Amino acid sequence: MAVKKGMLWGSVVLGIALGVVCYLYFKSPRNKNPHVITHKINLIEKNVSSKEPSPLTGQKGAIDHAQKTIVAETVPAERKNTAATDENLCAAAEKQIEDYLHYLDKKDYVKRLSGGLSMEQKYNEIIKKLSKHPPVPAGEGLKPSIMVSNVFHFFRVLPVDDIRLLKTIVSREHDSVEVFCRTLYQWVMADDCKSTSVSLIRPDRETVYKYAGFFVNTTGGRACLLRRPGRLRFILNYYCVLALNDANKRGLNKWGINIAPFVSVLKKEATHYPDLIYQNQYVEALGRIESSYIKDRNLEKSVKE
């Protein structure tokens, strides 16, 4: 217990130090050069990442029978292989999410860390808090206070016990998190998907866009992902890029976040994790996004000429 408390307070101290250093640095008038600022951000993120306590990991392939069942059941069917309607697909994804949360309820560590609540209750509680107080996904260069706020975002919005629970789930369930993230994204982003569940809260697109921009485009969000294992970091970055690409298509990217520089990097990074269940789908999806941006850029050039 003392070791866990020490690790937790160590993370808090690192977060505070990062916020103070960033605020003082960007407040200084001598550091207005964007290249100098970018370099400094990278140095700070690397320093924080190197001091973050390593997450608890298990042996590769060490998945118990129950978890294997959940992984198998939550792999969504491709549209071309089913005649189900969007409504049925939404209902299926929703059921898969409920099943996964019920699966977590059976874990001893979840029982210890959930404060006596079921994972459905905990999920709803966390979604409400995150939706009520979203981060600011852009503008750090113009207003340093935004950057400081983003650095502390999760510690401001969520209780320490919730953060500990989420980090432990990610560490212990790393073999099934990929499938859960895919199912959750499909459920949240599906068009005209009316929730049939009386127990689960479905976050709105605006909230999803804000958090996607936060992780991709801000110091606090990027630093948070840098402290996560590489495989998980890729998965989260991938769905953030997908969400922001969706915002671009709908004309809802009000912050003007440019995801083009991230797409080619992510596509290459996907090949570094052969154990990804949906590796081929990731590469194909990112390739389509990359091609569309290249096409749009060439079109803009031809118009200007």
N, C-alpha and C positions, 0 to 999 in steps of 0.2 A: 504493500500500500504506500509506504514511504517513497519507494522508487517511482511509482506511478505519479504521485503528487509532485515529486521532484522534476520528472519529465514534463508534466503539465505546466508547472510554474516556469520551467526553462523555456517552453514555447511562448508563454505569455511575455516573459522578459525580452525574448528575441523580437517578438512582434512590436513591443513598445520601443525597443531600441531602433528597429527598422523605421518606425513611424517618425521618431524624433530626428534621426539622421536625415531621412528623406525631406522632412519639413525644413530643417535648417539649411540643407543643401540647396533646395529649390528656392528658398526665400532669398538666398544670397544673390545680389544683382550681377555678380561676375560669372554666373553659370547659366547664361541664357542661350548658349550655343546648343542646338538640338543634338548634335553629334556627341558633345560632352555629356549631356543629360542622359542620352541612351546608353553610353558607356558606363556611366555611374550606376544606372539602374541595373545593368547586367552584373556589375560587381557586387552590388548589394544583394541581389537575388541569389547569386552563387554562394555568398557568405552565409545567408540564412539557410539555404538548402543544405550546405555542408554540416551545419550544426543541428539540424532537425533530427530528433531521435529516430532511429530506423524503425519502420513499422513491423509488427509481429508477422512473421511469414511462416508458412508451412512447407513441407516437402512438395515438390512438383508432382501433381497428379494425385495428391492426397485428398481426395474428395470422398466423403462417406456416401453410402447408398442413397440416403434421402436427398442429399444435394445433387447427386447424379440424376435422380428422378426429376427434380425441379428444373435442372438445366435442360433436360430432354423435353419436358413439357412446355417450357417457355420459349423454345425456338419457334418464332413465328413462321407460318407458311407463306410462301411467295404468292403474290396475287395471281400469277399466271397458272398456279396449280390449284386454285380454288374458285368456286363460283359464288362465294360468300359476298354479301354486300358490305359497303363501308361500315354500316351499323353493326353487322355481325362481327367484322374484324375488330371494331372498337370494343365490343362486348367481350370478345375473346381475349384481347390484350388486357382489359380491365380485370378479367377473371384470373389471368396469369399473374398480375401484380398482387392481387389479393392472396393468391396461393403462396406467392413468395413471402409475403409479410407473415402469413400464418406459419410458414416454414421457419422463419426467424424466431417466432414466438417460442418455439420448442428449444431454442438454444439457451444453455445455462448462462452464458455471458450476457445475453440480451435480457434475461430475467433479472440479472443483477444490476444492469445499467439503465433499464427503461423506467425506473421509478414506479413500478407496479402497473404501468400502462401496457396495453397491447401495442404491437407495432403499427396497426392501423391507426390507433389513437395518436401514437407518437408521430407517425407520418403526417397526419392532418395538422397536428400541433406545429410541426416544423414548417410545413408548407404555408400555413397562415402567417407565421412570423416572417418568413422570407419574403412572402408576397406583400405584406404590409410595409416592410422597410427594405425595398430593393436598393442595390448599389447604383452609383452613377457611372455609366459605361464609357464616358468620354469627358474630356475637358481638364484632365489633370495638369497638362502643360500650362493652361491659362489660370488655373486656380489651385494652388498647392493644397488647400484644405480638402479638396475632393480626394486627392491622392491619400492623404492621411486618413480620411474617413474610410476609404476603400481598404487600406491596409488593416484596419481594425474591424472591418465589416462583420465578419462572422462572430467575433467576440462581442460586438455590440448588440447583434440581433438575437443570437442564440445563447442559452445558458451553457456553462462549461460542461455540464453533464450530457447535454445533447451533442456537443462537439465530440466528446469522448466516445459516445455511443456510435456516432457515424464513422469515426476513424477506426474503431474496433471492428465494425461490420465490414468496412472496406478491406481491412487487413485479414480478417478471418475468412471472408467469403470471396476472396479475389478470383476464384475459379468460376463463380456464377454471376459476378457483378456485370460482366460484359453483356450477357443475355438480358439481365434486368434493365440495364441502361437502354438497350435497343427497344425493348418492349415499352418502357416508360416513355421514350421519345416518340414512338409511333402513336401511343395513346394520347399524349399531350398535343401533338402537332397535327393530328388527323383533322381533315375538314368535316364540319357538321357532325362531329362526334359527340353525341349527347350522352352524358354519363348515366348509366343504368344502376350504378352503385349508390346505395344510401349511406355508405360509410367512407368513401374516398373522395377527397377534394382534388379537382383537376385544375392546375394552375393555368392562367390565361396566357395567350401568346405574348402579350406585352411584357409580362414578367419573365418569360423564358428568354425573350430577346435581350432584356436588360442584363440578365445573368450571363448569357452567352457573350455579350460585349464586355462584361466585367472580366471574365476569365481570359478572353483573347486580347483585350485592348488596354487593360489597366495594370499598374504596378502591383496592387494588392492581389488581384486575380491571378496574374502570372506567377507571383511569388508563391501563392497557395498551391498552384499546380506543380511548380518546380519541386515542392517538398513531397510530392506524391511519387509512387513507383512509376517508372517509365511507361509500362503497359497501360496503367490506369490513366496516366496523364494523356497519352495518345487518344484513348477512348473518349475522354471528356472534351479534349480539344476538337476531336472529330465532330461530335454532336453540336458543339458550339458553332463551328464553321457551318454545319448544315442548317442550324437555326438562323444564323445571320444571312446565309444565302437565301433562305426562305423569306426573310424580311426584305432583302433586296428585290426579289421577284414581286413582292406585294407592294413595293414602294413604301415600306414601313421602317426602313433603316434611317431614322431621323437623326442619328448621330454621325452618319457618314463614315462608318467604320469600313475600311477596305480590307477584305479578307483575301484578296488575290495573293499577297506575299506568303500567306500561311498555307495555301492549298498545295503548292508543289512540294513544300517542305514536309507536310503531313503525308502526302502520297508516298514520298520516299521513306519516311519514317515507318509507315505501315509494314514495309518489307523487313524491318528489323525485329518484328515480333511474330515468328512463324506459328506460335501457339494461339494466336487470335482466331476465334471461331469464324468470324466473318471477314477475314483478311481480304479475300478476293473482292467482296462487296465494297469494302472500304476503298480499295484502290480504284475500282471501276467508278464509284460515285464521285470520288475526288477528281478522277480523270475527266468526267463529264463536266464538272464545275470548272475545271481548269480550261477545258476547250471552249466553254461558253464565254469565259472572261477574255481569252485570247481573241475569239471572234468579235466580241464587242469592242475590244481595243483596236483591232484592225479596222473595224467599221468607223470608229471615231477618227482614225488617222485618214481614211479615205475621204471622209466628209470635210475635214479640215483642208486637205489638199485640193 
